[in-house]
Amino acid sequence: MKSQFHLALPCEDIKETEKFYSEVLGMPLGRQTDTWVDVNLFNNQLTFTQSGTFDFKYKNYKLDDNVLPSFHFGVIVSIETWGMLYKKLLQSNQEVTTEVTFMENKIGEHLSFFITDPNGYMIEFKSFKSKKEIFET
């Protein structure tokens, strides 16, 4: 059975959040009201609820020579989808991290880039060199 995830997060501005996920990332919106919205993120459900300022105090961590935010979420996609989205976002006025290959020539090698949504959440898009290595140790 293939499972999907649901992640609920607070947001400051529901309209800006809707605009970012639907117009910038090109993701379909689901059910919504004036105070919450469901986003279809590659067949996974993100629910944003307008709750005002929400502050995460977090530390970064280092993977290889890269400093990463300890609080982030991401989606694993095919290399084709990864490339299309990366190209689209580079051509927009969004701030996108440079493409990075993590764990190069090791089990779990993958390409990643990060983008920040209007609420300050870091989203990672990654594509593994070999799908079988997603959970392999």
VENTAKA-V908796 format. One record per pair of residues at least 6 apart in sequence whose ideal C-beta (glycine too) atoms are under 7 Angstrom apart, sorted by the first residue. I is the first residue (numbers start at 1). J is the second residue. D is the distance in Angstrom with one decimal. If there is no record, write none. Layout:
i: (I	I)
j: (J	J)
d: (D	D)
This chain:
i: (4	4	4	5	6	6	7	7	8	8	9	9	9	10	10	10	11	11	11	11	11	11	12	12	12	13	14	14	14	14	16	17	17	17	17	17	18	18	20	20	21	21	22	24	24	27	27	27	28	29	29	29	30	30	30	31	32	35	35	36	36	36	36	37	38	38	39	39	41	42	42	44	56	58	58	58	59	60	60	60	60	61	61	63	64	66	69	72	72	72	72	73	74	74	74	74	75	76	76	76	76	77	77	78	79	82	82	82	85	86	86	89	89	90	94	95	96	96	97	97	99	99	100	101	101	102	102	103	103	107	107	108	108	109	110	110	110	110	111	111	112	112	112	113	114	114	114	115	116	117	128)
j: (43	44	45	44	45	47	46	73	47	49	46	48	121	49	51	54	17	48	49	50	51	119	52	53	119	118	35	37	48	50	118	37	48	117	118	119	29	37	117	118	27	39	29	92	94	39	40	41	40	37	38	39	38	39	40	38	38	49	50	47	48	49	50	48	45	47	46	48	75	75	77	75	71	69	70	71	70	67	68	69	70	68	70	102	102	100	122	114	122	123	124	123	123	124	125	126	125	126	127	128	134	125	127	127	127	111	125	127	125	99	113	96	115	96	115	116	113	115	113	114	111	113	112	109	111	110	112	109	110	133	136	133	136	129	126	127	128	129	126	127	124	125	126	125	122	123	124	123	122	123	134)
d: (5.7	5.0	6.8	4.8	4.4	6.9	5.4	6.2	4.4	6.6	6.9	5.7	6.5	5.8	3.9	4.3	4.6	4.3	6.8	5.7	7.0	4.5	6.3	6.1	5.8	6.4	6.4	6.0	6.6	4.4	4.2	6.7	4.9	6.8	5.6	6.3	6.1	5.4	5.3	5.1	4.8	4.5	5.3	6.2	5.9	5.4	5.7	5.5	4.5	5.9	6.9	6.1	3.4	6.9	5.8	5.0	6.5	6.4	4.8	6.2	6.4	4.5	6.8	5.4	5.7	5.3	4.3	6.9	6.0	5.0	6.3	7.0	5.2	6.4	4.9	4.3	5.6	4.9	6.2	5.8	6.2	5.7	5.3	5.8	6.2	5.8	4.7	6.9	3.8	6.8	5.5	6.3	6.2	3.2	6.3	5.8	5.9	5.4	6.9	6.5	6.5	6.2	5.8	6.4	4.6	6.2	5.9	3.9	5.9	6.3	5.7	4.7	6.1	5.9	5.9	6.8	5.7	5.2	5.2	4.4	6.0	5.2	5.5	6.6	5.6	5.6	5.8	4.9	6.8	5.3	5.4	5.1	6.8	4.3	4.9	6.1	4.4	6.4	6.5	5.0	5.5	6.9	4.4	5.8	5.3	6.6	5.2	5.5	5.7	6.2	5.6)
